[in-house]
């Protein structure tokens, strides 16, 4: 393979002449040097989820590093490859990857470059490092064109002794259209199986799976799981999955007062899609009224600022609720 002319390629901050040194530093025995290089690459070639001209060219070097068992922090390199492939996963969940939606040429080229690593990701499902196994399963979830290769390998990983790997393999199967039936005997595998079943079953999802998802999505103390999806926000992913089933949105209300930051946006997005699937009617139903009241009463809404707040106000506007759920400090909401 020809060596890229890095100086002529562009990343988020201009010339990509610095990328080769950063890639080389990922193989350093010095942890501080590795982590510094990784941070620079996250900033340069996948800045805020965007991909650039240089992004696809960096992928072969990253795949070579992941394939070398002597390299340390390979799980973190796989995290970088995941973001290079799809950006932020919140934009694709709960349905999964739809490559046709990749319009930007740099995004398409980078996704294709990472797809070349699917055979490697399959092999890494049996790697001695649990973090590597888990991230390999996560990556396989995003390449539906490679389903024939990924699904058998993921099925073999659904009972991995590592919680993160077992759960991630199950979720990945669902995202590839191949849900598993056996829930397993761990909380993480019960959660992951219900996620997968909702993705495949939609409105035909079993009552047991919906109840499992509702228990996670409605629990104010729902734990973070060791999975990469939505940064481990198990309750948020459960809430998003419930939107595929047409479940009662009231199950999402108990957790609302405890939320803040990005998980709040994930949760509110699911709540509004379930509660107002056809916009705001002239007369609110009981659950719609309860949702509006709960949003206005949530104690942390006034603390949602910056990136999270902008997303929150966009969600409110998209659902036609601006007159009912007002921004912090704007006074009491008007009741329609």
C-alpha positions as CSV (number, residue, x, y, z in Angstrom):
1,X,0.0,0.0,0.0
2,X,1.3,3.4,-0.9
3,X,2.3,5.7,1.9
4,X,0.0,8.7,2.1
5,X,1.3,12.1,1.4
6,X,0.3,13.2,4.9
7,X,1.4,16.8,4.5
8,X,-1.1,17.3,1.7
9,X,-4.0,15.7,3.5
10,X,-6.2,17.7,5.9
11,X,-7.6,17.0,9.3
12,X,-9.6,19.2,11.7
13,X,-6.7,21.6,12.3
14,X,-5.1,21.7,8.9
15,X,-2.2,19.6,7.5
16,X,-2.1,16.0,8.6
17,X,1.7,15.9,8.7
18,X,1.6,15.2,12.4
19,X,-0.6,12.1,12.1
20,X,2.3,9.5,11.3
21,X,4.1,10.5,14.6
22,X,0.8,10.2,16.5
23,X,0.1,6.7,15.0
24,X,3.7,5.6,15.9
25,X,3.3,6.8,19.4
26,X,0.4,4.5,20.0
27,X,2.8,1.6,20.0
28,X,5.0,3.3,22.6
29,X,5.7,1.4,25.9
30,X,5.2,4.7,27.7
31,X,1.5,5.0,28.8
32,X,1.6,8.8,28.9
33,X,2.9,9.0,25.4
34,X,0.3,6.6,24.1
35,X,-2.6,8.4,25.7
36,X,-1.3,11.8,24.6
37,X,-1.2,10.6,21.0
38,X,-4.6,9.0,21.3
39,X,-6.1,12.3,22.5
40,X,-4.4,14.2,19.6
41,X,-5.9,11.7,17.1
42,X,-9.4,12.0,18.6
43,X,-9.0,15.8,18.2
44,X,-7.5,15.7,14.7
45,X,-9.2,13.0,12.7
46,X,-12.6,12.5,14.4
47,X,-13.2,15.9,15.9
48,X,-16.6,16.0,17.6
49,X,-17.7,13.1,15.5
50,X,-16.7,14.6,12.1
51,X,-14.3,12.8,9.8
52,X,-11.8,14.5,7.4
53,X,-9.7,13.8,4.4
54,X,-7.0,12.3,6.5
55,X,-9.3,10.1,8.6
56,X,-9.6,7.1,6.2
57,X,-5.9,7.2,5.5
58,X,-5.2,6.7,9.2
59,X,-7.4,3.6,9.5
60,X,-4.9,1.0,8.1
61,X,-2.3,2.0,10.6
62,X,-4.8,1.8,13.4
63,X,-5.9,-1.7,12.3
64,X,-2.3,-2.8,12.2
65,X,-1.8,-1.7,15.8
66,X,-4.9,-3.5,17.0
67,X,-3.8,-6.7,15.3
68,X,-0.5,-6.7,17.2
69,X,-0.9,-8.3,20.6
70,X,2.3,-6.6,21.8
71,X,0.6,-3.2,21.5
72,X,-1.0,-1.9,24.7
73,X,-4.3,-0.1,25.0
74,X,-5.7,-1.8,21.9
75,X,-9.2,-1.4,23.4
76,X,-8.8,2.3,23.3
77,X,-7.6,2.2,19.7
78,X,-10.7,0.2,18.9
79,X,-12.8,3.0,20.5
80,X,-11.1,5.4,18.1
81,X,-11.9,3.1,15.2
82,X,-15.5,3.0,16.3
83,X,-15.9,6.7,16.2
84,X,-14.1,6.9,12.9
85,X,-16.6,4.4,11.4
86,X,-19.8,6.0,12.6
87,X,-19.2,9.1,14.7
88,X,-21.4,9.3,17.8
89,X,-23.5,6.1,18.1
90,X,-26.5,8.1,19.5
91,X,-27.3,9.2,16.0
92,X,-27.8,5.6,14.9
93,X,-29.5,3.9,17.8
94,X,-31.8,2.2,18.4
95,X,-32.2,1.0,14.8
96,X,-28.5,0.6,14.0
97,X,-26.3,1.5,11.0
98,X,-27.8,2.6,7.7
99,X,-24.7,3.2,5.5
100,X,-26.9,5.0,2.9
101,X,-27.3,7.9,5.3
102,X,-23.5,8.6,5.1
103,X,-23.6,11.5,2.7
104,X,-20.2,13.2,3.4
105,X,-17.4,11.7,1.2
106,X,-15.0,11.7,4.1
107,X,-17.5,9.8,6.3
108,X,-18.1,7.2,3.5
109,X,-14.5,6.7,2.8
110,X,-13.6,6.3,6.5
111,X,-16.5,3.9,7.1
112,X,-15.4,1.8,4.2
113,X,-11.8,1.8,5.5
114,X,-12.9,0.5,8.9
115,X,-15.1,-2.1,7.3
116,X,-11.9,-3.7,6.0
117,X,-11.2,-4.6,9.6
118,X,-14.2,-6.9,10.0
119,X,-12.2,-10.1,9.7
120,X,-9.8,-8.8,12.3
121,X,-12.7,-7.8,14.6
122,X,-14.1,-11.4,14.3
123,X,-10.7,-12.8,15.4
124,X,-10.5,-10.4,18.3
125,X,-13.7,-11.8,19.8
126,X,-11.4,-14.5,21.3
127,X,-8.6,-12.2,22.3
128,X,-7.2,-12.7,25.9
129,X,-8.0,-9.0,26.7
130,X,-11.7,-8.6,27.7
131,X,-11.7,-4.9,26.7
132,X,-10.5,-5.9,23.2
133,X,-13.2,-8.6,22.9
134,X,-15.9,-6.2,24.0
135,X,-14.9,-3.4,21.6
136,X,-14.5,-5.9,18.8
137,X,-18.1,-7.0,19.3
138,X,-19.2,-3.3,19.4
139,X,-17.5,-2.6,16.1
140,X,-19.1,-5.7,14.4
141,X,-22.5,-4.2,15.2
142,X,-22.1,-1.4,12.6
143,X,-21.4,-3.4,9.5
144,X,-24.6,-5.0,8.2
145,X,-23.0,-5.9,4.9
146,X,-20.7,-8.3,6.8
147,X,-23.5,-9.9,8.7
148,X,-22.8,-13.4,7.4
149,X,-19.3,-13.3,9.0
150,X,-20.2,-11.4,12.1
151,X,-23.3,-13.2,13.3
152,X,-21.8,-16.7,13.9
153,X,-18.8,-15.2,15.8
154,X,-21.1,-13.0,17.9
155,X,-23.3,-15.9,18.8
156,X,-20.2,-17.7,20.1
157,X,-19.5,-14.7,22.4
158,X,-22.9,-14.2,24.0
159,X,-21.9,-16.1,27.1
160,X,-18.4,-14.6,27.4
161,X,-17.3,-14.6,31.1
162,X,-16.8,-10.8,30.8
163,X,-20.0,-8.9,31.3
164,X,-19.2,-6.2,28.8
165,X,-18.4,-8.7,26.1
166,X,-21.4,-10.9,26.7
167,X,-23.8,-7.9,26.7
168,X,-22.2,-6.2,23.7
169,X,-22.3,-9.4,21.6
170,X,-26.0,-9.7,22.3
171,X,-26.8,-6.1,21.5
172,X,-24.7,-6.3,18.3
173,X,-26.6,-9.4,17.2
174,X,-29.8,-7.4,17.5
175,X,-28.5,-4.5,15.6
176,X,-27.6,-7.0,12.8
177,X,-31.1,-8.4,12.9
178,X,-30.3,-11.6,14.7
179,X,-31.7,-11.5,18.3
180,X,-30.9,-14.1,20.8
181,X,-33.6,-16.0,22.8
182,X,-31.7,-17.1,25.9
183,X,-31.5,-14.2,28.4
184,X,-28.6,-15.6,30.4
185,X,-28.4,-15.4,34.2
186,X,-26.7,-12.0,34.6
187,X,-28.4,-8.6,34.7
188,X,-26.2,-7.4,31.8
189,X,-27.3,-10.3,29.6
190,X,-31.0,-9.9,30.5
191,X,-30.7,-6.2,29.6
192,X,-28.8,-6.9,26.3
193,X,-31.2,-9.7,25.2
194,X,-34.2,-7.4,25.7
195,X,-32.4,-4.7,23.7
196,X,-31.8,-7.1,20.9
197,X,-35.3,-8.5,21.0
198,X,-36.8,-5.0,20.7
199,X,-34.6,-4.2,17.8
200,X,-35.7,-7.3,15.9
201,X,-39.3,-7.7,17.2
202,X,-40.4,-4.0,17.2
203,X,-44.2,-4.0,18.0
204,X,-44.1,-7.8,18.3
205,X,-41.6,-7.7,21.1
206,X,-42.5,-10.1,24.0
207,X,-44.1,-8.7,27.1
208,X,-41.2,-10.1,29.1
209,X,-38.6,-8.2,27.1
210,X,-40.7,-5.0,27.3
211,X,-41.0,-5.4,31.1
212,X,-37.2,-5.9,31.3
213,X,-36.6,-2.7,29.3
214,X,-39.1,-0.8,31.4
215,X,-37.5,-1.8,34.6
216,X,-34.1,-0.5,33.4
217,X,-35.6,2.7,31.8
218,X,-37.7,3.7,34.7
219,X,-35.2,3.0,37.5
220,X,-33.8,6.3,38.9
221,X,-30.8,4.3,40.2
222,X,-30.2,2.3,37.0
223,X,-26.5,1.4,36.9
224,X,-24.0,2.1,34.1
225,X,-23.0,-1.0,32.3
226,X,-19.6,-1.8,30.9
227,X,-20.7,-1.5,27.2
228,X,-19.7,1.2,24.7
229,X,-23.2,1.8,23.4
230,X,-24.3,5.3,24.6
231,X,-21.3,5.3,26.9
232,X,-22.8,2.6,29.1
233,X,-26.1,4.4,29.6
234,X,-28.1,1.2,30.0
235,X,-31.3,2.9,31.1
236,X,-31.1,5.4,28.2
237,X,-30.6,2.6,25.7
238,X,-33.5,0.7,27.2
239,X,-35.7,3.8,26.9
240,X,-34.7,4.3,23.2
241,X,-35.5,0.6,22.6
242,X,-38.9,1.0,24.1
243,X,-39.8,3.4,21.3
244,X,-39.6,0.5,18.9
245,X,-42.2,-1.4,20.8
246,X,-44.9,1.2,21.3
247,X,-44.7,0.7,25.1
248,X,-46.6,2.8,27.6
249,X,-44.5,6.1,28.0
250,X,-45.5,6.4,31.6
251,X,-42.8,3.8,32.5
252,X,-40.2,6.5,31.6
253,X,-41.5,9.2,34.0
254,X,-40.1,8.0,37.3
255,X,-36.5,8.4,36.2
256,X,-36.9,11.9,34.8
257,X,-36.2,13.9,38.1
258,X,-32.9,12.1,38.6
259,X,-31.4,13.0,35.2
260,X,-28.9,15.6,34.0
261,X,-26.6,16.1,31.1
262,X,-26.5,13.8,28.0
263,X,-28.4,11.0,29.6
264,X,-31.3,13.4,30.2
265,X,-31.4,14.2,26.5
266,X,-31.4,10.5,25.6
267,X,-34.2,9.8,28.0
268,X,-36.3,12.8,27.0
269,X,-35.9,12.0,23.3
270,X,-37.4,8.5,24.0
271,X,-40.1,9.9,26.2
272,X,-41.3,12.4,23.7
273,X,-41.3,10.0,20.8
274,X,-43.4,7.6,22.8
275,X,-45.7,10.2,24.2
276,X,-46.2,12.4,21.1
277,X,-45.8,10.1,18.1
278,X,-48.1,12.2,16.0
279,X,-47.4,15.7,17.4
280,X,-49.3,17.6,20.0
281,X,-53.1,17.1,19.9
282,X,-55.6,19.8,20.7
283,X,-56.5,18.0,23.9
284,X,-53.7,16.3,25.8
285,X,-54.2,12.7,27.1
286,X,-53.5,11.9,30.7
287,X,-50.0,10.6,30.0
288,X,-49.2,13.5,27.7
289,X,-50.3,15.9,30.4
290,X,-48.2,14.0,33.0
291,X,-45.2,14.2,30.7
292,X,-45.5,18.0,30.2
293,X,-45.9,18.4,34.0
294,X,-42.9,16.2,34.7
295,X,-40.7,18.0,32.3
296,X,-41.5,21.4,33.8
297,X,-41.1,20.0,37.3
298,X,-37.8,18.3,36.7
299,X,-35.4,20.0,39.2
300,X,-32.3,19.8,36.9
301,X,-33.7,21.2,33.7
302,X,-32.5,24.6,34.8
303,X,-29.0,23.2,35.0
304,X,-29.0,21.8,31.4
305,X,-26.8,24.2,29.5
306,X,-24.3,24.3,26.6
307,X,-24.4,21.2,24.3
308,X,-27.0,19.3,26.4
309,X,-29.4,22.2,26.7
310,X,-29.3,23.0,23.0
311,X,-30.2,19.4,22.3
312,X,-33.0,19.5,24.8
313,X,-34.6,22.7,23.4
314,X,-34.3,21.2,19.9
315,X,-36.2,18.1,21.0
316,X,-38.9,20.2,22.6
317,X,-39.2,22.3,19.4
318,X,-39.2,19.2,17.1
319,X,-42.2,17.8,19.0
320,X,-44.1,21.1,19.0
321,X,-43.9,21.5,22.7
322,X,-42.2,24.9,23.0
323,X,-45.4,26.6,24.2
324,X,-45.8,23.9,26.9
325,X,-42.2,23.3,28.1
326,X,-40.4,26.6,28.3
327,X,-36.7,27.2,28.7
328,X,-35.2,27.7,32.2
329,X,-36.0,31.2,33.6
330,X,-38.8,31.9,31.1
331,X,-41.6,31.6,33.7
332,X,-44.3,29.0,34.1
333,X,-45.3,27.0,31.1
334,X,-48.5,27.8,29.3
335,X,-51.1,25.1,29.5
336,X,-52.7,24.3,26.2
